[in-house]
């Protein structure tokens, strides 16, 4: 049985036994891979409807918050989006997996900082935190809607039907080449390591190397971005044994590098992974 988290006071802790279980994709069921939602509720609803029609499981690539379209840039849209995700997790009949995006991690960090300040009697946000908030950045809604038991199910990466799936992509320097002699063993080790990194962040906000920001996105401490921050245009290279499906880097249409795809096309498409037919990019 998975260990339950306790949120008090506004910190997530879990028992000493690590939680390594994750959603298991059926080898015979298609999977709809949904890129960055960014509070676009219409896009979210259409994707869920398509998945139900196709009999597909769902994988979301992260960046659920911080609207890129002014239509969804409001505190009400943020609250609606926050409430929708656990409801989808409970109601989608074919299973659902949420991956974390860089915007989600930042939003949760700000929400936790704000909660701690309120508990300490600080009414106003420090200028640095306030400056980091977007107009719709009342992220306290996330703490209310995303309990620890829900966040515990999130991941930084997954594999499905021959693809490695993450928010931004995985560079060679983050791959556990020495963990096993074969790709299957290395992949298992990578999923285990990223799972522990995510749970470690939930427990005490420990930022592992997987959270690194590369120069392409303004980082200075890592030569290349990790799975939350890798830039498709400047950093991504299709050079792992597995092809990859990612979001994160916005474009006007889905883009391909050799076997891998970036699906972040301004909330207009998703990727349908079919067991025998491979990837089909579909309009949403």
C-alpha positions in Angstrom: 0.0 0.0 0.0 1.3 3.5 -0.9 2.3 5.7 2.0 0.0 8.6 2.5 1.2 12.2 2.8 0.2 14.6 5.4 0.0 18.3 4.6 0.7 20.2 7.8 1.5 23.0 8.0 1.6 23.4 4.2 4.5 20.9 3.9 4.3 17.5 2.4 5.8 14.5 4.3 5.7 10.8 3.8 6.8 7.8 5.8 10.2 6.4 5.4 9.4 3.7 2.8 9.6 5.4 -0.6 6.5 5.3 -2.8 7.7 3.9 -6.2 4.4 2.6 -7.7 3.1 4.5 -10.7 0.3 4.2 -13.1 0.7 1.1 -15.3 -0.3 1.6 -18.9 -2.1 -1.4 -20.5 0.0 -2.7 -23.4 -3.2 -3.0 -25.5 -4.8 0.4 -24.8 -4.0 3.7 -26.6 -2.8 6.6 -24.6 -3.5 10.3 -25.3 -0.5 12.5 -24.5 -1.8 16.0 -23.7 0.8 18.9 -23.8 0.8 22.1 -21.7 -2.8 23.1 -20.7 -2.0 26.6 -19.2 -5.5 27.0 -17.8 -7.2 26.5 -21.1 -10.3 24.7 -19.8 -11.7 24.2 -23.3 -8.6 22.4 -24.5 -8.6 20.3 -21.3 -12.2 19.3 -21.8 -11.8 18.5 -25.5 -8.7 16.3 -24.8 -10.6 14.3 -22.1 -13.5 13.8 -24.4 -11.2 12.6 -27.2 -9.5 10.1 -24.8 -12.9 8.8 -23.8 -14.0 8.4 -27.4 -10.8 6.6 -28.3 -10.8 4.4 -25.2 -7.5 5.9 -24.3 -5.6 6.5 -21.1 -4.4 10.0 -20.4 -1.0 11.4 -19.8 -0.6 15.1 -19.2 2.8 16.7 -19.8 2.5 19.4 -17.1 2.3 23.2 -17.0 -1.4 23.2 -16.0 -1.2 26.7 -14.6 -0.2 30.2 -15.9 -2.4 31.1 -18.8 -0.7 32.0 -22.1 -4.1 33.0 -23.6 -5.7 36.1 -22.0 -9.0 34.4 -22.1 -8.0 32.1 -19.3 -5.8 34.6 -17.3 -7.9 35.0 -14.2 -8.0 33.7 -10.7 -11.4 32.0 -11.5 -9.9 30.0 -14.3 -7.0 29.0 -12.1 -9.4 27.7 -9.5 -11.4 25.9 -12.1 -8.3 24.3 -13.6 -7.0 23.3 -10.1 -10.3 21.6 -9.3 -10.6 19.9 -12.6 -7.4 17.8 -12.4 -8.3 15.6 -9.4 -11.8 15.2 -10.8 -10.3 13.9 -14.1 -8.0 11.5 -12.1 -11.1 10.1 -10.3 -13.5 9.9 -13.3 -11.5 9.0 -16.4 -12.4 5.4 -17.0 -9.1 4.3 -18.6 -6.6 5.8 -16.2 -4.7 9.0 -16.0 -1.1 10.1 -15.2 0.0 13.7 -14.5 3.6 14.8 -15.1 4.9 17.9 -13.4 5.9 21.0 -15.4 8.2 23.9 -14.5 5.3 26.3 -14.1 3.5 23.9 -11.7 6.6 23.6 -9.5 7.1 27.3 -9.4 3.4 27.9 -8.6 3.5 25.4 -5.8 6.7 26.9 -4.4 5.1 30.3 -4.3 1.9 29.0 -2.7 3.9 27.2 0.0 5.9 30.3 0.7 2.8 32.5 0.9 1.1 30.0 3.2 4.2 30.0 5.5 4.2 33.8 5.6 0.5 33.9 6.5 1.1 31.4 9.3 3.9 33.7 10.5 1.6 36.7 10.5 3.1 38.3 7.4 0.2 39.8 5.4 2.1 41.2 2.5 4.3 39.2 0.1 7.9 40.2 -0.1 8.7 42.1 -3.2 10.7 39.3 -4.8 7.9 36.8 -4.5 5.2 39.3 -5.6 7.3 40.1 -8.7 7.3 36.5 -9.6 3.6 36.2 -9.6 1.5 36.4 -12.7 -1.8 38.4 -12.7 -3.7 35.1 -12.2 -1.1 33.8 -9.7 -3.3 33.3 -6.6 -1.7 29.9 -6.2 -3.3 29.2 -2.9 -6.1 27.6 -4.9 -3.6 24.8 -5.7 -3.0 23.9 -2.1 -6.8 23.7 -1.6 -7.4 21.6 -4.7 -4.3 19.4 -4.9 -4.0 17.5 -1.7 -0.9 15.6 -0.9 -2.5 12.3 -1.9 -3.0 13.7 -5.4 0.4 15.2 -5.8 2.0 12.0 -4.7 0.8 10.4 -7.9 2.5 12.8 -10.1 5.8 12.0 -11.9 8.6 13.7 -13.7 8.8 11.0 -16.5 7.1 7.9 -17.7 7.4 5.4 -20.5 4.6 4.2 -22.8 4.4 2.2 -26.0 8.1 2.7 -26.7 8.3 6.4 -25.9 10.0 8.3 -23.0 7.6 11.0 -21.9 8.4 14.1 -19.8 7.5 17.7 -19.7 10.5 19.1 -21.5 12.7 16.2 -22.5 15.7 14.2 -21.2 19.3 15.1 -22.1 22.1 12.5 -22.1 23.8 13.9 -19.0 20.7 13.0 -16.9 20.4 9.4 -18.2 21.7 6.6 -15.9 24.0 5.0 -18.4 25.9 2.9 -15.7 22.8 1.7 -13.9 22.3 -1.3 -16.1 23.8 -2.9 -19.2 20.7 -2.6 -21.3 18.1 0.0 -22.2 15.3 -1.6 -20.2 17.4 -1.6 -17.0 18.5 2.0 -17.5 15.0 3.1 -18.2 13.7 1.4 -15.0 16.5 3.2 -13.1 15.7 6.5 -14.6 12.0 6.3 -13.8 12.9 5.2 -10.2 15.4 8.1 -9.8 12.9 10.7 -11.1 10.2 9.3 -8.9 12.3 9.7 -5.8 13.4 13.2 -6.9 9.7 14.2 -7.3 8.8 12.8 -3.9 11.9 14.3 -2.3 10.7 17.7 -3.6 7.3 17.2 -2.2 8.6 16.2 1.1 11.0 19.0 1.7 11.4 21.0 -1.6 14.8 19.4 -2.3 15.7 20.4 -5.9 17.6 17.5 -7.4 19.6 17.9 -10.7 16.5 16.9 -12.5 15.1 20.3 -11.7 18.1 22.1 -13.3 17.6 25.1 -15.5 19.9 25.4 -18.5 21.3 28.5 -20.2 18.6 28.4 -22.9 16.1 29.2 -20.2 18.2 31.6 -18.1 19.9 29.1 -15.8 23.5 29.5 -14.8 24.3 26.4 -12.6 23.8 23.7 -15.2 25.1 23.3 -18.7 21.7 22.0 -19.9 18.2 21.9 -18.6 16.6 18.9 -16.8 13.3 17.2 -17.7 11.4 20.2 -16.4 13.3 22.8 -18.3 15.1 21.4 -21.4 14.5 23.8 -24.3 13.4 22.0 -27.5 14.8 24.5 -30.0 18.3 25.1 -28.4 18.9 22.0 -26.2 16.9 18.9 -27.2 18.7 16.2 -29.1 17.2 12.9 -30.0 20.1 10.7 -29.0 18.7 8.3 -26.3 17.6 4.7 -27.1 14.0 5.7 -26.7 12.2 8.4 -28.8 10.7 11.1 -26.7 7.4 13.0 -26.4 7.6 16.4 -24.7 5.9 19.8 -24.3 7.3 22.9 -22.7 8.6 24.8 -25.7 5.7 26.6 -27.4 5.4 26.6 -31.1 2.7 27.2 -33.7 2.6 23.6 -34.6 3.9 20.2 -33.3 7.6 19.8 -34.3 9.7 16.7 -34.9 13.4 15.9 -34.4 14.2 12.5 -35.9 12.0 10.1 -33.8 10.9 12.6 -31.1 8.2 15.1 -31.0 7.4 18.4 -29.2 3.6 18.6 -28.9 3.3 22.1 -27.3 1.4 23.9 -30.1 -0.6 26.5 -28.2 -3.3 24.1 -27.0 -4.2 22.8 -30.4 -3.1 19.2 -30.6 -2.2 16.1 -28.7 -0.4 12.8 -29.4 -2.3 9.5 -29.6 0.0 6.6 -28.9 -1.5 3.4 -30.3 0.1 0.0 -29.4 0.5 -1.2 -32.9 0.4 2.0 -34.9 2.7 4.3 -33.0 2.2 8.0 -32.6 -0.6 9.9 -34.4 -0.7 13.7 -33.8 -4.3 14.8 -33.7 -6.1 18.1 -33.6 -7.8 18.9 -30.3 
